[in-house]
Amino acid sequence: SSITLDDNIILNNNGYIDAFLIKYDANGNIKWAKTIGGDGNDQISNIILCNDGSYIVSGVYGSNLTIGSYTLPAPLGGFTYGMVIKYNKDDEEEWVNSINGNRSRGSISINALTLTTDGGYVVGGYFSHTTQLNFDGYIVKLSGRTDTGDGLIVKYNKQNNAEWACGVEGYYNESVKSLVET
C-alpha cells in the first residue's frame, strides 16, 4: 500500500509496517519525504535535532533493512532490534546503528533517545526473550524470566561506540520511556 501527501508525493510501504520521515519548510511545505522500511515491523519513536542542524532518529526494525548505503542485519527469531540513524544537515545518512546486543535472539526496542554534552547519545528501551546482550563488551543480563522484559540504557560516544550499558530490573516488564542528562 501507499500514502499520498501534498504535492502528490507518494510514499510506498515496503512490508508489514513502515516508518516515514517528512521535512517541512517554515511555511508548511514538504521539502522531502522518506520511507524507512523492510519486510517487517519498522517504526520511529524519537527524533532529536542536533546543534549543527543534523538530527538523530531512533526506533525499531524487524527485517533486513537498507537505509541509504547502510544495511542492518535481520533480527534473529522474528523479533525486533533497535535502530538509531544520524542524518547530516543536508539530510543524508551520516551513520546507522543497529542496537542488537551482538545479534541476540530476542527483542530490543528503543523508546527513548537523548543527546549528551560530550557529543554522544543515550538510548533507552527494553529487551526480552534473551538472557544477555553485549554492547562492545558491556554485558547486560536479563534479570530472570525470558518471557518478560527488562529496561535497557546504553550510552554511545560521538564515534557511535558503546561507552556503558545497564539493565533496569523488576518483577515483570520494565521499559525506559524517557531520558535526560543531568
Sequence and secondary structure as in RCSB ss.txt:
>XXXX:A:sequence
SSITLDDNIILNNNGYIDAFLIKYDANGNIKWAKTIGGDGNDQISNIILCNDGSYIVSGVYGSNLTIGSYTLPAP
LGGFTYGMVIKYNKDDEEEWVNSINGNRSRGSISINALTLTTDGGYVVGGYFSHTTQLNFDGYIVKLSGRTDTGD
GLIVKYNKQNNAEWACGVEGYYNESVKSLVET
>XXXX:A:secstr
 EEE GGG EEE  SSB EEEEEE TTS EEEEEEE  SSB EEEEEEE TTS EEEEEEE S EEETTEEE   
GGG  EEEEEEE TTS EEEEEEE TTT SSEEEEEEEEE TTS EEEEEEEESSSEEEETTEEEE  S TTSEE
EEEEEE TTS EEEEEEE  SS          
